[in-house]
Amino acid sequence: MKRILCLLILLAGTALQAEEVSFSAADGLTVFADWHAVQETGSAPTIVLFHQAGGSARGEYPEIIDRLRGLGYQVLAVDQRAGGDRFGIGNRTVDALPAGQSFGYCEAYPDLLAALEFAAGRSTGPLAVWGSSYSAGLVITLAAAAAERIDAALAFSPASGGPMADCNPMESLPAVSRPLVVFRPASEMKVPSVIEQAAQFKAAGVSVQVVDGGVHGSSMLVAERSQADLTGTWRIVEDFLRRHLKGAGR
């Protein structure tokens, strides 16, 4: 099932012209998202954004979406079934669930697969997937499982322990064949499990970028949350996208 509604969304004081969309995951659950186009043809490079735990696309990503669109990228910003109203804006996929129903992080993976299928059907251009915290871990698994549809992947503070035990992304890492970059705030690099994970990434040839003064997840790219100079971090993100999307083909 797909439901499409054009609307003007006001997010965190930034007006973004978006198209609200919905699509079905493999188990029939309806997933809500916003499609941010930059041109009518749909051939521009596309970035699919997934939010962190307890969050929503409209809560976590408005400033990031604004910047990506300014750089010429189309964006699909997704509300996964594991989320909430962190950052002050509700998660439409969660809000539509029957009362009392909830899902764990690993159970949100079908939403990522469905979003990837939707984005690939909307655009003929190259495509990147972008995850934050738990969804950053799922993005690594997605990049391994669906390499034929993905040109690049970005993982911000990827989770791999505890609630991710049944879908540990590090088990999928050897199968990742597309360009992948990982971002961590410096504060997280003091955690033993993160240090071990970073060593695994580096051994696999994956770039791990440590952000001074950053915060957890994609919020490290939002000035109000990060309270840090984002110039260098955004430069790395933009260079990575430019290398692997602008000249990529499918």
Buried (B, 14 or more C-beta within 10 A) or exposed (E): EEEEEEEEBEBBEEEBEBBBBBBBBEEEBBBBBBBBBBEEEBEBBBBBBBBBBBBBBBBBBBBBBBBBBEBBBBBBBBBBBBBBBBBEBBBBBBEBBEEEEEBEBBBBBBBBBBBBBBBBEBBBBBBBBBBBBBBBBBBBBBBBBBBEBBBBBBBBBBBBBEBBEEBBBBEBBEEBEBBBBBBBBEBBEEEEEBEEBBEBBEEEEBEBBBBEBBBBBBBBBBEEBBEBEBEEBBEBBEEBBEEBBBEBEE
